[in-house]
Amino acid sequence: MPLSKSKIEELNREIESQELLYSMGMITFQQYMSERASLIRDYYMKYYDDEGNCLLEYERDIEPTGLLGIAIRMLRKLF
């Protein structure tokens, strides 16, 4: 599941701040690239679970209850 647009904008701001440090000569290219990779990984790990849980809650809310709901859940597990 991709990150939401607001989270991508926040991530881009973080990356731009690291790019600014690199362009000013405060950090090396290797430090910039490792920090960039770390930021991307951290954002995806942090927000992937949050957005995935929201989707699961939404699916649970729209599922029918009772015998029909059980049958639908079983079909999803099979396929």
Secondary structure as UniProt FT lines:
FT   HELIX           5..23
FT   TURN            24..25
FT   HELIX           29..62
FT   HELIX           67..78
//
